Amino acid sequence: MKKLLVAGGSILGACVIALVVASFFVGSIVTRGVNNFAPKLTNTKVALSSADISPFSGSGTLHGFVLGNPAGWSDADLVAVRKVHVSIVPKSLYGDHIVINDVDIEAPEFDYETKFVSSNVSDLLANIEKAGGGSAAPQAVAKNGKPIKIELKHFRVTNGVVRLGAGVAALKIPLPPIELSDIGTRENGVTPDQLATVMMKAVTSDIVRASTQAALKAGGTAGAAAAEGVKKAGDAVKGLFGGKK
């Protein structure tokens, strides 16, 4: 009986170790993928601290995501998110068609910087568009050598905040909830740059809209000038997509 208990305990211990290792392995795949590929796509600093994802359910949390400003803008991060909740089909991580059930971004903080006809966001989108074009574009490739395609069933951003301006004069503007569904479902997956473009287009449209309204509410000459600058930067962003949202 004692031998059976010892054997049972050993098996249980081995199972626990296997679960911990599997969980770390899945999380490390996501962390490594983001940190290795995303900077090539955005041509900016991108860093994900860690990812805790269950190897069985595929649900988990990404911790400490930051995306830096494009060249020519301040040293501040364009967006910082403490936590992103995700749900991934675990086995899809090992193939060329990754299926993500949910991406839920809670309380992201955006630093929106504008010049007369441009913005840090429009420059980021231009970087992504440039990276996605041509034969020299960076490609995420699966172990089978095929380009990775991604299907995202549900994308949501809630309680976001946009900072317009710098220092004590910065305006903090709440973002309305943003929600998208079935990105890449009809196409049997989209490339990472296509996915990033769709998500950024949705986010950018609301950043521009909220920032313009806030600048107008500020009133006076400064408020009107700020609103005009934001509007022109927003028009430049829309031009990247060939029209309005």
Buried (B, 14 or more C-beta within 10 A) or exposed (E): EEEEEEEEEEEEEEEEEEEEEBBBEBBEBBBEBBEEBBBBBBBBBBBBEEBBBBBEEBBBBBBBBBBBBBEEBEEEBBBBBBBBBBBBBBEBBEBBBBBBBBBBBBBBBBBBBBBEEBBBBBBBBBBBBEBBEEEEBBBBEBEEEEEBBBBBBBBBBBEBBBBBBEEEEEBEBEBEEBEBEEBBEEEEBBBBBBBBBBBBBBBBBBBBBBBBEBBBEBEEEEBEEBBBBBBBBBEBBBEBBEEEE
